[in-house]
Amino acid sequence: MTSYDVTDPMIFPAGAATQTSAAEAAQGEWDAVVVGGGMAGSIVAEQLGNAGYRVLILEAGPGKDLDLAEYESYLSRFYGAAVKDNQSPYPFNPNARMPRSTDTMPVRPDTPRDDFYLVQEDGYCTDTTFTRVLGGTSMHWEGKALRMLPEDFDLRTKYGQGLNWPLSYDDLEPYYRQAEAELGVSADVEEQAYLGMHFPEGYVFPMRRMPPSYLDRTVARGVDGMRVTLADDDYTLRVRTFPQARNGVPNPAYDGGKGFVPVGAVSTSQVEEGERCQGNTNCVPICPVQAKYHAGKTLTKALRRGNVKIVTQAVASKVEIDERDGRVTGITVKNYRSLDSDSYETYTVKGTVYVLCAHAIENARLMLASDMQRMSRSKLIGCNLMDHAYLLSWGLLPKPAGTMRGTSCTSGITDLRGGRFRGTQAGFGVDIHNDGWGWATGSPYTDLVELVDQQGLRGTELRRTLGNRISRQLLLAFMIDLLPERSNKVTVDDRYRDALGNLKPVVSLKIPPYTMRGAAFARKLAADIFDRLGAEDKTVYHRDRPSAVEHDGHWYNIVGGNHLAGTHIMGSDPATSVVDHTQHSWDHDNLYLVGPGSLPSIGTSNISLTMAALAFRSAGHIARHLRAAKAPVTVRG
Amino acid sequence: MSASSASEAAPDCRIQTIEELHEYLYKGLQLEHATLPPYLTALYSLHPGKNADAWHVIRVVAVEEMLHLTLVANVLNAVGGTPDLTRPGFVPTYPTRLPCGPDYFEVHLRPFSREALDTFLKIEKPAEAAGEADRFVPMDWAALGLTSDGAAPPPQELAELEASGAILGLVPGEPTQRFASIGEFYEEIIRGINHLEDQARKAGKTIFTGDPARQVTPEYFYSGGGDVIKVTGRDTAVAALTLVAEQGEGLYGGIYDSQDELAHYYRFEQLELGRYYQKGDDPGAPSGPELSVDWDAAYPVKPDIKLADLTRDPEVLAAAREFNESYATFLTGINLAYNGQPDLLLKAVWEMFRMRDRMNLLIRNPLTGHPGANAGPTFEI
C-alpha cells in the first residue's frame, strides 16, 4: 500500500476507492456502516473516522478513485452531451439508476416509460433529480449555501402552518458555522444578517462574497427600493448576493484572524486547481475546475485516515432487522461487477451502528423495500416528501446586460423569504440567473435553431443577433416553499424494479394551494419587475405539460428544485416523526437516518447547508452512541 | 543556491547601488516572463481532451511562473523601483538563451514534444552546488556565434542584445561574465539587498521605501500553488526571492519547496518517468499514481514561428497580429497592476481566457507552404 500525503487536503489516497472488496468488508464488524458517499455520508464518515472509529462507506455509484482524469471524463461527457441536464456528465448506470429530468412523464406499467427510474403515475410529475455517483448530488448541485431563517424552525407556532422543528436556529447555529467551513462558503456577514438571521459577534464567512454580476446590478437598478404589500405588511425589496459554497477571496479575518485556505480540486496527485471561481457559467451540473464544493473534498480527508474504507458499486438493497428488538443486524448489498453487466454478488455487512445517508428518496426507498414501515410507530417513512417548487419567469431586457457571464447565480431577492404572510401563502426566494433562459426555454440552443431555421440568419448577422439576444435574457427563478404533506410521498411497488431487482422509488407529489398562492403572487411580482426594468415579458406556461398546475383559473408550470427532503422527518414524538433531533431512528436503536429526509420543513433555503450542519451535529451524537456501545461491560463481582 | 544571511560579509557583491538593484530586479522580471511563451505554446498545442496529465503539469508551472513574476515585482516595488513590463525587448525574441551550468541552451517556442519537455527540464534543472569561484562563468560570445573572436560585442550592439532578452543570465554591466545558473542570479540579488540594507541602516535609513499599497497581496493573486508574499522589508524580500528560486528546482535537494509545492523540475520529470511524485519520494524515484503521455496528441506548431512565416495565409496573419497586440495589452494591464492597481489582476483572469482562445485559433490552423506545420503565436511584441 502506498503511503498518503497527510498534509495536503487535496490529495486523494490512490487506490482507496477500490482497495476494499465487498467480500472483505462483509467479514467482521465495523463501528459504523454508512450508506452513501455523498455530502452527508462523507461528513459523518470523516467525523467518526476522526474520532478513531472504523467506518465503512457503501456507495452505489461506480468505483473509481477521485482523480482529475475521472473528473475530467465527467466534464468531457458534459461538454459533448446534446442535452445538458443535471445527470449529463455521468455514465448511464443500469445498476444504480438515477432520475433524469428528461424522463418526466406519467409512467404506465408495461409501456416503454416504465423503464424510467423515478416512477410517477400522477398527472402532475416533478422533474426533480438526485445523483448517484461517488459524491452524490453534490456532483450536480449549484452551490448556494443559505441558512434557514430562525422563523423556519417554528412555522407551526408562528404562522399555524407546516411543522415545528425539535431544534431552533440557535441550536443549529454552531453547526452552520462548521458546515460553512467544510463547504467553503463565500459571503459577507453584513449582507446576510436579515430576517432575524444572526451570527456570533465577530464572525466572518471563510471567504468574501462572490461579486455581483453586471446582470445583478442591472436588475438592482430596477428592484432596489421597490415596495410590495403582502397581508397588510409592507416589504422593501433589494438585490442581495447569495452565500455560495465556491471558492472566492479568502477573508483574512476568518477564525480570529487566522484566515482560510480554500480547498481546490482533489486528485491523486498535486494539481493546484480550483482555488478560486473563474466565472464559468456551468456551475450546474459541474464546475470545470472544482472551485465549487463537492463531497469528494470531504471524502478525501475521510479516506486518508486509514480507518475509513469505502466499497463502491455496492447498492444497499436491504436493511436486516432483528424482529425481537428492532435492532439492525446488517445491510445487504448487491455488489455489481461493472456498468455493462447486471451480474452481482450479495454480501451482508455488519456494524455497531448504521447510518443511512442515501438522500431523501433512496433512504425511504431502502427502508420501504426492507419492510420497515411495518415496524414504524409513525408509519411516516417516505411521507412528507418535499422539494422547492420553482416558478420561472423570463423577459428580454432592453439592452445587453452581460447574461452568460459569471457564476450561474450570484444574487437574488430574499426579502420575501419570511414574514406574517406565511400564515396564508408560501414564502419564496428569487434567483437572478446569469445563465439566461436555458432552464425555461433551452436557450441558447433553441435561440440558435430559431434564428437559423425560422429567420434564415447566417454568418456575422447570426452571430450578432444571437449575442445580442442572449446577453439581454433575464430569467427570474422563484424558489417557493413547499410544506410537508403526508400525501406527498415515496413508496415502492412490486411492479417496478431495476436491473438488480431492487424496487424503484414511486413518487407522488402534488403542489398544494398554499404554495400556489405564493406562485401566483410571484408571477405578478415578476411582471412588475420586468415592467420596472423595461423588459419584455416572454413568460409562457403550457397546460399540456406534466409540470402544469392550475390555480385560480390560471395555469402555471412548477418545476422541480432537486432539493428533495422530508421522507423521514425529525420530531419530538415517535408517533408523528421518524427520527429524533439527533436523526436517531425512533424505532431502531442502532440506526441513524442522516440527510435532508430528516428536515421537517425546508423553508426557502437550498437544503444542503442545513443538511451538512445536521450531519455534523449528528456525527457527535453517533460518536457518543458508539462510545457507550463499545464501553467495556461492567461485571459485578 | 546558498542563502546568505544578513550577518555575512558581502565580499564580492556586484550590486553596489539601489539603481543596480533595480536593474537586476528588472532582469528578474524579464527572466521569469521569458518562460511563459514557451510553456503556453506547448500547453495550448495539446489536443483537447488528450494528455490531461501533461496539460495540468504544464499549466501549474505556467501559473507559478506568473507567481514568480508577481513576487519579483513585489520586491522591486518594496525597494522603491518601478516595474516596467512594457519596455522594448521585455519579451525576448525566440529562440532565447538561458544559462545551465557551463553551457547555454536555446529556448524555443515549440509544440508539446520530447524536445520541448527536455528544454523545460533544463529551464528548471536544480543547479549544481557552486563554490564562490564558479558562481560566474566567462562569457564565450564566439560559442553563441555572436562575435568571431569571443570578445564581447561593441557596446551599442551589446546594449541591444541585453535589452532584447536574447541572452538571459548575463551579469548586468559586465559583458565578460554570466551567472552559472538562475539560482546564482537570485543569490546575487539577495546579497545585494543585504548589502544595501546594511549600509542604509548604518545611516539610519532603509532601502525598503516603496509604497506598501503597490504590493500585490494574496487577495489579488492566487496561484495554482504557492502564496504571494507581501514584501515590506528584508525578511519578506529574501523569502519571496528564495521561493522564486526554489519553486523551480526544489529546496535543499528535496523535491518540494518550502510551501509544500512539488518543484517544477520534478513536475516535468513526472511526464518523463510516467509516474507522479508523492510526499516522501526521492528525486528520480516517484512512487505515486501512474500517468500517461501521448506524444503525438499535439498540433505541430511551427517552431519559433514569426509573422513572416504567415504571409501566404492572410487571415492567420491577421489573427497572429491580433494576438500579439492583445498580448501587449495584457502585459500593459499586468504592468498597471504592478504599479499601484493590484485589483486589475482579477480582470486579467478573463483576459487570460481570451488569450487562450486566440492562441487556440492560431494553433489549430495548418500553414500554407509549410507542409505538416501549424500556425502559432509569434510573441513578436
HADDOCK unambig.tbl for C-alpha pairs under 7 A between the chains (distance, minus, plus):
assign (segid A and resid 5 and name CA) (segid B and resid 278 and name CA) 6.82 0.50 0.50
assign (segid A and resid 5 and name CA) (segid B and resid 279 and name CA) 5.56 0.50 0.50
assign (segid A and resid 14 and name CA) (segid B and resid 289 and name CA) 6.67 0.50 0.50
assign (segid A and resid 69 and name CA) (segid B and resid 52 and name CA) 6.85 0.50 0.50
assign (segid A and resid 249 and name CA) (segid B and resid 219 and name CA) 5.64 0.50 0.50
assign (segid A and resid 250 and name CA) (segid B and resid 219 and name CA) 6.90 0.50 0.50
assign (segid A and resid 268 and name CA) (segid B and resid 289 and name CA) 6.86 0.50 0.50
assign (segid A and resid 269 and name CA) (segid B and resid 276 and name CA) 6.48 0.50 0.50
assign (segid A and resid 271 and name CA) (segid B and resid 56 and name CA) 6.64 0.50 0.50
assign (segid A and resid 272 and name CA) (segid B and resid 60 and name CA) 6.63 0.50 0.50
assign (segid A and resid 272 and name CA) (segid B and resid 224 and name CA) 4.33 0.50 0.50
assign (segid A and resid 272 and name CA) (segid B and resid 225 and name CA) 5.53 0.50 0.50
assign (segid A and resid 273 and name CA) (segid B and resid 224 and name CA) 5.54 0.50 0.50
